[in-house]
Amino acid sequence: MTTIRSVTALLVIALLAVSVAGCGEDEVLAASGTIEVTAIDYGYVDLPPVVKAGSTFTLKNVSGTELHEFVALRLPDSETRTVEQLVADPASLEALFPNVATVVIAPPNEDGFAVEGTGVLTEPGRYAIICAIPTGADPGEYLAAAAEAEGGPPQVDGGVPHFVSGMYAEVTIVE
């Protein structure tokens, strides 16, 4: 009887080993569908690092006073720097603004709305996610200026962009 238990135990261990071997460390589960991102002062919450192409990003701002945005900049395939390195070099970051894939903006304590694109990222690759709104900018003034702006961020009074205070992330879009 002991031999049968030993053989059974070995078979169970072997089956477990085979099933675990199929789940390699390099395999990453990608989020998909509607990705509900929360904006706080100064960061993003619930933003997965890997997302399937065609997913929709929404933004909810839980800040009491600051306006926030979700700007998705497609990084060139040749770009090897991290988003942290890019935000540390404003000239490099500014050079990426022609690669804006979508912009979702959210007033304080409100759900956001797309102001460029639809919030859907379809092209696989790496994206820098930033909030470039000036710290302390008046939300109403910013939204009014944005409605009148013809390309590029509106110019309003305020401090450094939120990404300087850490409101940035990196997302990889996969097939």
Secondary structure, DSSP 8 states (H G I E B T S, - for coil): -HHHHHHHHHHHHHHHHHHHHTS-TT----B-SEEEEEEETTEEES--SEEETTEEEEEEE--SS--EEEEEEE--TT--S-HHHHHTSHHHHHHTGGGEEEEEEE-TTSB-EEEES-SEE-S-EEEEEE---BTT--HHHHHHHHHH-SSS----S-SSBGGGGT-EEEEEEE-
